[in-house]
Amino acid sequence: MGTPTLELAVGVTSASLDRGLEQLHARHRELLRGDHSEVMSGVRYSLKWDLRKPPRISLGAPDAARWRKTWKQGSASTLPSSGVVQLVMPELWLQWAAEGGSSRELSCSVAVPAGLLAVDGGVRVDPLGVWMETSPADSNDRTVLKRVLVPRLLERGGDLLKALRLPAQQFLGQSVDLTPVLVDVTDRYLVVATGSRPDPSSGSAVDWPTGKEVFCLVAPALVKRLVNAAAQQEADKHEPVVDVDETLTGVLQATLKAYFRGLKDLRVDARDPTRLTAGVDVAWKGGVTLFPIAPGEGCALVEATQNM
């Protein structure tokens, strides 16, 4: 597989992602509930569900035993080789009933495995199926859940995972919103990387750092572009970086101003992008007035010095 040209990579742990889902569960419960009815074989069934505990993210694919018991989506028979996460719902409450019949309830853990892939400038989420820790013993009930519940869980799970996109990043006063070219899932991180030249065949080929809940890597070329842009932004203000006005009573008055005009020959260390070297372009303006007394007073020598 080819390796994309990466400019910016942001990696987050499942714990960081889970905190966001906890906030979603606390503030927007309506997004995690459902109520649906559908006619099957001439009988109308109603179904309600509620995520009574916050969902969480499990990085990596389900094990073989769980995958065998997963109600698979469409033609998904094998797991992708990389980029798989699971949206786990620790306590999904269900209630369903046929019209005119008694209702039944079930509460269990549910997981929606999904493949993440950088495609066409964005992150595509492909839900692969639904796994239920406990499924109804009755075959008719299982059929109802497969046909009515599973499509809704796949849709809702896909929506939640799509929200794990990489927002525009702010660096040195500049907004960076690049094209995602790589999604990588490790045992610790979900990584979204961006670049200027997408490569649809790109694969995971980077040893990401460890030890932090969130990391951000910026390529030297992007650092250079951002620093130059930030420097130009400061230069465009046309504000003095040095502004001195000194007076020695009766002897002289001196003014000195310096204006920052940009950087020259900015260099970024390829092995350590936090180390930069550059020349500074500064414009200086100054003046000195000798014997600064009011014009028209004193001798001709004093008056002549006013324009020196």
Secondary structure, DSSP 8 states (H G I E B T S, - for coil): ----B-SEEEEEEHHHHHHHHHHHHHH-GGGGEEEEEEEETTEEEEEEEEE-S--EEEES---HHHHHTSEE-TT--S--SS-EEEEEEEEEEEEEEETTS--EEEEEEEEEEEEEEEETTEEEEEE-EEEESS--SSHHHHHHIIIIIHHHHHHHHHHHHHT-----EEETTEEE--EEEEEEE-SSEEEEEEESB--TT---------SSSEEEEE-HHHHHHHHHHHHHHHHTT--EEEEEEEEETTTEEEEEEEEEEEEEEEEE-SS-TT-EEEEEEEEEEEEEEES---TTSS-HHHHHGGG-
